[in-house]
Amino acid sequence: MKKKKTKLDFHSDFNWCVDNDFQVYIKPMELTGHCRIAVRKGGISTQGKPSLYCKEKDITIYSKETLGSVLYKNQNKAAEKLPEVLNYLRNLYGKV
């Protein structure tokens, strides 16, 4: 039997993603009204941009956006799946 996720699990997965520099968001597709879930590794460090120059460390930090394969009809449908995506990332990369 599958355990039902709670709000506490969602917040724990969300905090794990932030602490491990994963930005997870809903990205609208142009002209269609549909959207996809996007994951940006390094997105917290780069403030959601592809790159950011860090003056203190004198380096450029890069991030990479990956769009999910599922196309959702609206943002509400995508938002329902966000907890699953956060949990998937935690399970996939949390054991490394």
C-alpha positions in Angstrom: 0.0 0.0 0.0 1.3 3.4 -1.0 1.8 6.0 1.7 -0.1 9.2 1.2 2.1 12.3 1.1 1.4 14.9 3.7 2.0 18.7 3.7 5.0 18.0 6.0 6.5 15.7 3.4 5.9 18.4 0.7 7.7 21.1 2.8 10.5 18.7 3.5 11.0 17.9 -0.2 10.7 21.6 -1.1 13.4 22.6 1.5 15.6 19.7 0.2 15.3 21.1 -3.3 16.2 24.6 -2.2 19.1 23.4 -0.1 20.4 21.4 -3.0 20.1 24.2 -5.6 17.1 22.9 -7.5 14.6 25.5 -8.7 11.3 23.8 -9.7 8.6 25.9 -11.4 5.7 25.9 -13.8 6.6 27.3 -17.2 3.8 28.5 -19.6 4.3 27.5 -23.2 3.9 30.4 -25.6 0.6 31.0 -27.4 -1.0 27.7 -26.3 -2.0 28.3 -22.7 -0.5 25.0 -21.8 2.5 24.6 -19.5 5.2 22.2 -18.4 7.1 21.7 -15.1 10.7 22.9 -15.4 13.6 22.1 -13.2 16.7 24.4 -13.1 19.8 22.8 -11.5 21.8 25.6 -10.0 18.7 27.9 -10.2 18.9 29.1 -6.6 22.5 30.2 -6.9 21.9 31.9 -10.3 18.7 33.6 -9.1 16.7 31.7 -11.9 19.0 32.9 -14.7 21.2 30.8 -17.0 24.3 32.3 -15.4 25.4 34.8 -12.7 28.7 36.4 -12.0 29.7 36.2 -8.4 31.9 39.2 -7.5 32.9 37.7 -4.0 34.3 34.5 -5.5 35.3 36.1 -8.9 33.5 33.2 -10.8 30.5 32.8 -13.1 28.0 30.3 -11.9 25.9 28.4 -14.5 22.5 26.7 -14.3 20.7 24.4 -16.7 16.9 24.3 -17.3 15.2 21.0 -18.1 11.6 21.0 -19.2 9.4 18.1 -18.2 8.0 15.9 -21.0 4.4 16.2 -19.8 2.3 19.0 -21.3 -0.4 20.2 -18.9 -3.6 22.0 -19.9 -3.3 24.6 -17.3 -1.2 25.7 -14.3 -3.5 24.1 -11.8 -3.0 20.7 -13.3 0.8 21.2 -13.3 0.7 22.5 -9.7 -1.0 19.3 -8.6 2.1 17.3 -9.8 4.7 19.6 -8.2 4.9 17.6 -5.0 5.6 14.4 -7.0 8.4 16.2 -8.9 10.0 17.5 -5.7 9.9 14.0 -4.2 11.3 12.4 -7.4 14.3 14.8 -7.3 14.9 14.1 -3.7 14.8 10.4 -4.2 17.0 10.5 -7.3 19.7 12.9 -6.1 19.4 12.7 -2.4 21.1 9.3 -2.2 24.2 10.5 -4.1 
